[in-house]
Amino acid sequence: MKYLNSHLRSAAARFVPGRALAIAMLLGPAVGAMVAFGTVAAEETKDANVVTIDNFSFGPGELNVAVGTTVKFINHDDIPHSVVENNKAFRSKALDTDDAYSYTFASAGTFSYFCGLHPKMVGKIIVK
């Protein structure tokens, strides 16, 4: 206990308020950026009705939603993609990087879709 008390007193004696302030000022923007990034990422992932297009795939590949739900497709790839439902219920224009397309599902059913520019890219929306 004697060692701990002397160690704590020694550490307290070395504490320099100006140094602590300088460290806080240097780390503040970095911590703020991390918090902001986490907030943006959390907002996008908490929106369960989003399908992202990235690395030549739709994610999630299968999505379950209720009738009346609007699903947003966002292209995060660096090349254009489109979203085309197999039975032509919906079709987007070519989506450039960070472009989005939304569709509201008014009836129940299974809606399979693909990329009109890269047909091997497929996905499915199940509406109940």
GIZIZI-V832536 format. One line per field, one symbol per residue. ss: DSSP state (~ for helix, > for strand, _ for the rest). psi: psi as a letter, one per 30 degrees, with the letter a starting at -180 (. if undefined). A space follows every 10 residues. Layout:
ss=???
psi=???
This chain:
ss=_~~~~~~~~~ ~~~~__~~~~ ~~~~~~~~~~ ~~~~~~~~~~ ~~~~~~___> >>>>__>>>_ _>>>>____> >>>>>_____ >__>>_____ >___>____> >>>>____>> >>>>______ _>>>>>>_
psi=eeeeeeeeee eeffkjeeee eeeeeefeee eeeeeeeeee eeeeffjfhk kkjkhhlkkl fkkkllkfkk kkkkjglglk lljkkeggel kllkjlkgll kkkkjfllak jkllkffiff jllkkjk.
